[in-house]
Amino acid sequence: KSKKNKSKMKILITGGAGFIGSHLSEKYLESGDEGHIIDDVSTGSLDNIKHINENKNFSDNFYVTIDPILNEERMCELIEDCDKVIHLAAAVGVKTILYKPLDSINTNVLGTEIVLKYCNKFKKKVLVASSSEVYGKQNKAPLVETDDVTYGSSDKLRWSYAVAKLMDEFTALAYYREKNLPVLIVRFFNIVGPRQTGRYGMVIPTFIKQALSGEPLTVHGKGTQTRTFTHVDEVCDCIVKLMETQNAVGEIINIGGVEEISIKDLAERIIKKTGSESKIKFIPYNEVYTPDFEDMPRRVPSTEKLKSILGFAPKKELNTILDDVIHYFKNNKIQ
């Protein structure tokens, strides 16, 4: 009953046709809010939001703008018109960063500056999406929001994404401290789930697609690098709740999962789960990326801060996440 009586909010989601943005749009629409998205569909896809547009319960409350976030005039209009802003739009994926570094830096640094500038002008609460990449070269676990960071040299373009995201964080915190803008920053750890594509180097959809088609699973390097994966549904729940709580304002908060796994073990588990005859093929990094590529050996989040603010954190195990994505791939014609 309280849901129906609550006042409807207008939520602007940049990058709303992306993998996370489309799930988040749905979550807000389901709770009775109005969803406004802007996306240039460079890495997002209109297919991600097709089912939302076709849903009669949502269509009257869902507004889509196809435009880059670098269009200041459009951003000014959208931000003025909305109550809260969730800034997800970014150049994503290792391949994008390595092969289109200038686009990536412009989108990630200038785009965020535009969002913050107009959120400040109209005093709109804003969530800025950052990344576990910000932690740089780390072997320690778990990673805590206040940890020091170390990056490779600037001739390794791999680090430009991490540094751009760190710059986003500095800029957001400067707006909070100098202008009193209600801003919060979340660092995502390897978010996965239905609708994610392997096109930009995302490992789980890539492996599942390879396993289901009987191709070798291509593990980069020796496969000893570890990651911690997080289900997109739980991430969206965290975002919605963080945007509602005053305790998150001015904070940097990890959002991540519970199970650390090496990429080699991940490949083996996916082969087993899909019943595939596929083998694992190890490929040296320099055959996949530019010669100056460096990888992060470990990525394990501390979610203690998130728990202290919300009282909960993502807890889905990797098996559940994999089952969900495998089911999605089997039931959809994935490109």
Protein Blocks (a to p, Z undefined) as FASTA:
>chain_A
ZZmmpccdddddehklmmklmmmmmmmmmnopacddddehlmgcfklmmmmmmmmklmmm
cccddddfklmklmmmmmmmpmbdcdfbccehjklmmmmmmlmmmmmmmmmmmmmmmmmm
nopacdddddfklnmpafbdcddfklccddddfklmklmmmmmmmmmmmmmmmmmmmnop
acdddddehiadehiafknopaklmmmmmmmnopacddehjhlaccddddfklmmmmmmm
mmmpmklgopacddddfbdcdfklmmmmmmmmnopabdcddddfklmmcfkbccdfbdcd
dfklmmmmnopacfbdfklmmmmmmmmmmmpccZZ
